[in-house]
């Protein structure tokens, strides 16, 4: 049992090192190909449309959608998270982005999540695209949408210019934040 614990700690420490180094140079550590990112983005959008009532129609009405299919967070005391995704406008990928964040506090382990950020106003999308490193909560606010079971997203009065959804392998998650996450354009 003791050997297993040491291996788990070593794996988590290694992941933390990899992810913290990616915060400083994300486009050179873990970069996936454009095709790999697009395949994963397609799957994430399919999951979104199937889990969120009215989700497909909601996406069609958006000005743009930023999708991160697999954001990994790992840490031992100090942690980091990193993921790669694509910005889609009218259903087509126009740019690729990475997301990275660091955190300090009690944490031990690793988790994976998917993030879908929907731009509902052209000005918000334009500001995002013209930035050289957009940070959630600083350069723009992302409202995480919450609703009850069986409710249709089209029945919710959304007035925010940018809304976000966070998924895990267990489905839509309501209690996570993306405040402090930095989004940077990459060339896979």
Buried (B, 14 or more C-beta within 10 A) or exposed (E): EEEEEEEEEEEBEEBBEBBBBBBEEBBEBBBBEBEEBBEBBBBBBEBBBEEBBBBBEBBEEBBBBBBBBBBBBBBBEEBBBBBBBBBBBEEEBEBBBBBBBBEEEEBEEBBBBBBBBBBBBEEBBEBBBEBEEBBBEEEBBBBBBEBEEEEEBEEBEEEBBBBBBBBEEEEBEEEBEBEEBBBBBBEB
